[in-house]
Amino acid sequence: MDATKVRINASLVEKYQGKLVRLIGKCQSFDPINKIATLDSNGEVRLEFFDEVNLAVGKIYEITGKVSSNEQKVHAQAVTELSDNTNLEIADKLVSYSQKVPELFIES
Amino acid sequence: MADFYDGEFSGGFTTENAPNSQSEPRTRTSLTPVTIKQINDATQPIPDGNFKVNNVELNMISFVGIVRSVDSLPSAISVTIEDGTGTTNVRKWVDENSGTPAEAEEKYRMYLDKYVYVTGALKSMSNKSYIQNASVMPVKDHNQVLSHVLSAIHHHLLAQGIKPRPKDEKSLFVSESASTSAPQLSIKERIMKVVRDHSPSMVEGVPPRLISQIVGIGQDEVTKICTELVDRGELYGGSDDNTYLLD
């Protein structure tokens, strides 16, 4: 868990292919058998899990994981459930602002 | 950094007429919201002096992060916390008068994989930094996480001499669509909103200076209005008479 995980949303998935990321969004679908889910993070993000996980559709989660290097999906490594009132609009603004001050977020 | 907002958002920051931040080092005695990367990047120019990172002096600090491991030491519990920018360890000494080491360990194990809000004093020993008198509290409303990180950005930019646009009274913390679609708020309502929004991450109180910058009115006027609101019981004072809080 030491490596920097850049805060992104759906619009930045392609830019961070192969990188460790952190994204906040609302669970839109979850398939526990195939261990896949979709997250609304200012757009749809496909998630793939290696470990057993239990998500609830409609709940808000923060996902840390690695963006696939050749597909538009994130291999999730950790899931944190956030409170239902988490403001996703503010979360998107945080993504935008954190991109502009890398000295606070990203190892050079 | 020259045009922080790139015209993307109303509000934001500008370097226009920015003061020479090098000549005005900032000294803070209140809690400074930071990311863990800032803690790890901080240096101590003077032995036993304050830490400094990107022109921000760090003394009392606060940060948010997810507990990733809890380890029991002979007389303390070591809590490892990460926030996506880095990892740090917080050591909580076990007070055997208030519980056994096992009970203390169990308490912090309940925080595993959950967000916590940490405050404490950044100190050094043997050239290694640590957080003295750390307080580790679980986060229940995760807007506190967003607010905290935005506050860390805000403090960092102010220390670089980048100030909010005075002509636009919107802040980082007010959504653009909400501010255009919501009914126009009075000055008092806007002040109370700023205090309410910042209270979770500024537990010692929201300073009038920050309120003044966000609302876009003079600091004296902010203090006058806040004093009236405190007298009416609509706000309450922070750790000193010049800061304000609201649940």
Boltz contact constraints between the chains, C-beta under 6 A:
constraints:
  - contact:
      token1: [A, 1]
      token2: [B, 68]
      max_distance: 6.0
  - contact:
      token1: [A, 1]
      token2: [B, 82]
      max_distance: 6.0
  - contact:
      token1: [A, 2]
      token2: [B, 87]
      max_distance: 6.0
  - contact:
      token1: [A, 5]
      token2: [B, 84]
      max_distance: 6.0
  - contact:
      token1: [A, 22]
      token2: [B, 84]
      max_distance: 6.0
  - contact:
      token1: [A, 80]
      token2: [B, 66]
      max_distance: 6.0
  - contact:
      token1: [A, 82]
      token2: [B, 142]
      max_distance: 6.0
  - contact:
      token1: [A, 83]
      token2: [B, 141]
      max_distance: 6.0
  - contact:
      token1: [A, 83]
      token2: [B, 142]
      max_distance: 6.0
  - contact:
      token1: [A, 86]
      token2: [B, 142]
      max_distance: 6.0
  - contact:
      token1: [A, 86]
      token2: [B, 143]
      max_distance: 6.0
  - contact:
      token1: [A, 87]
      token2: [B, 143]
      max_distance: 6.0
  - contact:
      token1: [A, 89]
      token2: [B, 175]
      max_distance: 6.0
  - contact:
      token1: [A, 90]
      token2: [B, 146]
      max_distance: 6.0
  - contact:
      token1: [A, 91]
      token2: [B, 146]
      max_distance: 6.0
  - contact:
      token1: [A, 94]
      token2: [B, 146]
      max_distance: 6.0
  - contact:
      token1: [A, 94]
      token2: [B, 149]
      max_distance: 6.0
  - contact:
      token1: [A, 97]
      token2: [B, 153]
      max_distance: 6.0
  - contact:
      token1: [A, 100]
      token2: [B, 4]
      max_distance: 6.0
  - contact:
      token1: [A, 101]
      token2: [B, 153]
      max_distance: 6.0
  - contact:
      token1: [A, 103]
      token2: [B, 54]
      max_distance: 6.0
  - contact:
      token1: [A, 104]
      token2: [B, 35]
      max_distance: 6.0
  - contact:
      token1: [A, 104]
      token2: [B, 156]
      max_distance: 6.0
  - contact:
      token1: [A, 105]
      token2: [B, 85]
      max_distance: 6.0
